[in-house]
Amino acid sequence: MAKTKKQKLKITPLGGIGEVGKNLTVVEYGDDIIIIDCGLGFPDDDMLGIDLVIPDITYLEKNVEKIRAIFLTHGHEDHIGAIPYVLRSVNVPIYATQLTLGILSQKLEEHHLERVAQLHCIKAGTIAKAGVFTVEAIRVNHSIADSVAYAIGTPVGKVIFSGDFKIDVTPIDGEMTDLTRFGELGKKGVLAFFCESTNSERQGFTPSEKKVGDSLDTIFANTQKRVTIATFSSNVHRVQQIINASQKFGRKIAVTGRSMINVINAAVSLGYMKIPEGMLIGIEEMKRYRPDQLTLITTGSQGEPMSALYRMTYSEHERFKINLGKDDLVVISATPIPGNEKLVSGIINELLRKGVEVVYNQVADVHVSGHACQEEIKLLTALVKPRFFVPMHGEYKHLTSNKALAKQVGIPEENILLPEIGKTIEIDARSIKHGQTVPSGKVLVDGLGVGDVGSVVLRDRKHLAQDGLIVVVVAIDTEGGYILSGPDIVSRGFVYVKESEGLMDGVRSAALASIERSLDSGMSDYNSIKSNLRDDLTKLLYSQTKRKPMILPIIMDI
């Protein structure tokens, strides 16, 4: 009897490649699919008014009956943030560690999906079965507790997804990356290693999180000021170190910022964070204490305009304002995400202008990355000893840098594949190559709208932002073919009307002449009248101002 030919394992990234964020990878064999991570991204500067960006999941929706589960590596937004949007059409079991599920549960409650979601808690070292796949969680260090990598048993061999990781030999919770398990898997044989690339351009090793704790101790020991520390709300270990330093120097702690409060509540209730009894106080209680008795933990380390730090800096916080001056020290315990540098610099400059002492990473070691640098990536790759290597998570420059690291540890160039969003990677025991292309891209979230803002709407928003708007309102008697009233001209974001009355009079005259020409020629099709009007006014305005505002004709049929 002839042997059945083995199918190929298919890996399809739908996000997180050539970009930072919206990580989502599809693992497929035959009639079984599992998903690794389901994250969101943040809008580019040209995505005016957009709140969030999520992956296009058209391919998942078409194959929903094959999907067995979603596996989450950790609780950062770029790995779990799209879950509430994906669950509406792809409601499958979700596997994650305890803290990740705690953070996700709060997010699902906000979207009223807590009763719909099928959540399953796993621990590092446990194995879950999903279709033909066996999925083993492996402990890794990252800038959020309870992070894992996944070793996936497939019919063609073992594949490992590193998730976001670093190798911290002195982690805050005492649990370092399980190098032993990675080495054991490497000895048994790993077919493919999908490795994160975020810090692949940085030489050496990422410093330990404990280095930040030492810096915080130094800051607290040398100040009598009230200390306000802004950091990522998800960095539970960083917040714990702030609590520890505050306790050591006899300070009470207050917390502001919705995401910070949510994560701290989840972390404390699940046992990932410990706050001594009586140490945590409300914002309104701060006035009872001297500056040297207080620490305020806040969001806003990226300079976000709606964050607590921003509102306090510009005296817009509804419940609390920094009393600026000699009694305040602000620590920004984070590095700006690419694109946020101006926002962070703006806050630092404003605080310094108001006399506040500011400590940030260029001044002191108050932040370390959660991502592996070159030596850590090489170490883990050497332990895993994969036949094939695929760099993941990062811009194209990060992927190519990671490819070079894999070559340094002895992986042949022909066994390294640079992925692309939407392009399937086909793997068997002997080969790795690109396969079919599936639907992929960016779905834009604006308020409650998901995907209803596309390139045409963004183009219009950009046009409005750059050149403004002119509205032409006119009432026409279509039967008689003459103008009843108007045209009235309304300008927004184009010119200041009171100082440009001559130009506006010219626009009105040109609009009147254009409409009359259309009516005199017997034209009764409104679209044609509007098109002629737009063309005539665009030519006039460009000749006089060298600008092209959006022209919006409104014709009332009476």
NORTA-V686832 format. One record per helix or strand of 3 or more residues. SS is the DSSP state (alpha for helix, beta for strand). FROM is the first residue (numbers start at 1). TO is the last residue. If there is no record, write none. Layout:
((SS,FROM,TO) (SS,FROM,TO))
//
This chain:
((beta,9,15) (beta,24,29) (beta,32,36) (beta,52,55) (alpha,58,62) (alpha,64,66) (beta,67,71) (alpha,77,80) (alpha,83,86) (beta,93,96) (alpha,98,110) (beta,119,121) (beta,127,130) (beta,133,139) (beta,148,154) (beta,157,161) (alpha,179,188) (beta,190,196) (alpha,210,221) (beta,226,230) (alpha,236,248) (beta,252,256) (alpha,258,269) (alpha,283,288) (alpha,291,293) (beta,294,298) (alpha,308,313) (beta,328,332) (alpha,341,353) (beta,357,359) (alpha,374,384) (beta,386,392) (alpha,396,408) (alpha,413,415) (beta,423,427) (beta,432,437) (beta,442,446) (alpha,455,467) (beta,469,477) (beta,482,492) (alpha,497,499) (alpha,501,520) (alpha,526,545) (beta,550,557))
//
